[in-house]
């Protein structure tokens, strides 16, 4: 019997964004505990809701939607592992 996948962590999300977007600033905050009882939350209180504050040269000249798309594209691998919501502040 295989183990269930672990929910995403701030460290894993940070490493993935660093590799994909080479950010000049990056902060990943797990806000899952404040969403307990909401849709998409899990019983553990972590790994489902994150806030990402990021700046990257790859965002230069791109619209807000395009910047967000770059972040979502980098993090798509976490969706199947329980990532439910990402609040993005991309500069």
Secondary structure, DSSP 4 states (H G I P E B T S, - for coil): -PPPPPPP-HHHHHHHHHHHH--SEEEEEE-GGGGTTSTT--TTS-SSEEEEEEE-GGGTT--HHHHHHHHHHHHGGGGGGT--EEEEEE-
